[in-house]
Each structure stands twice: as structure tokens, then as C-alpha cells.
Amino acid sequence: MTKQDKIYTRLLDNIWITRKCRIQTSERLESTDFWAQVLINYYTLIVLVASIWTISPENSTPFISFVLVIASLFLFASTLFVSSRDFKSRAKDLKNCYLKMEGLYRELQIIQEDPNTKEINLAQFKDISNKYDDLLSNVENHSKYDYLIFIKEQKIRELSLSENQRIFWYRVRIRIVIIGLFILPLLIPSILIFLKGESV
């Protein structure tokens, strides 16, 4: 393999790795946005049902009304937070990025096999390299978690114990949070009924 081929191969590898990691990050952000929207709608429905239930005087106490006001404020703040994180738009930007990288990857493969002079190939190579650098600077970087998932799924190498633990606990933490947030509102009716009984 010539020095030029090594340079081409190195850039090909970089583009391929970055593209795969961007795909993983985009999919993770889309999943985060999906569950965030589901939870917001779920909590909105719970608060709405609870508010309707407390319209009747016998089902309402000052404390319950206070709890519902706090819950509404918390829901409003959560909605603003999710909106500010802009998961969907970030996922879309990353998707556009990895699609463009796919184009660069194919273009570089063609150049590598081009029978034209090295000077022309070198100019094209520099152009692709600059475009790759621009894509890197215009879109957020992938996380360490996304990179480890790429390494594991593509079987690039064996992950260390700490790296496997990082993936495992990240997934466990996400599942616990989602399940916990779904279960929590189911306790509200019991809590409201208990508080109503205590206030009698």
C-alpha cells in the first residue's frame, strides 16, 4: 500500500466511524424526544383528570388544590426544558450530517480508484477532507456512550469491563427513570384519597 493509499484509507475510516457514531446519536436523540413527548402528554392527562375530579367540593381540599398547582407548574417547567433541549431538531441535524458523510465516503472511494494523475486526486482529496472538517464543526459531537455502542455493535474490539459497565448502567438508568415516571402518577389517586380522608 502506497503512502497516498494509506492517507485515503485513514480518511475513509474516519468518515465511516464518525458516520456510524452520528447515526447512533441521532437515533438516541429521536428516542429521547419520543419518550419525552409521551411522558409530557401522559402527565398532562393525569393532571387534567385530577383537576376535573377535584371540581366537586367533596373531592377537593386546599392541600390537594395546592398539590395540583405545584404539579401543573412542574409540568410547565418540564415542557419548557424538553423544548429547550430540542432533541428532534438535533437528531435531524445529525441525520443530515451522516447522510452527507455517506456521500463523502462514496466520493472518496471513487477517487481512490481513479486512474487520473495523483495531482488531481490530491486536490479532490483535500476538498473532501475540508468538507469533512466542516461537517464536524457544524454539528454537535457524539457522546462517549454512542462511540462505545458503535465499537460494540461493529465488533471493532473487545470492550473493557468499565466500558461495558458504562453501557449497562446507562441503559439501566434510562429504563428506571422511564418506568418510574410512568408508575408515579398511578399513585396519585391513592394519595389524593388518603389526603381527603385525613382532612375529614
Secondary structure, DSSP 8 states (H G I E B T S, - for coil): --HHHHHHHHHHHHHHHHHHHHHHHHHHHHHHHHHHHHHHHHHHHHHHHHHHHTTSGGG--HHHHHHHHHHHHHHHHHHHHHHHHTHHHHHHHHHHHHHHHHHHHHHHHHHHT--S-HHHHHHHHHHHHHHHHHHHHHS----HHHHHHHHHHHT-S---HHHHHHHHHHHHHHHHHHHHHHHGGGGHHHHHHHHHHHH-
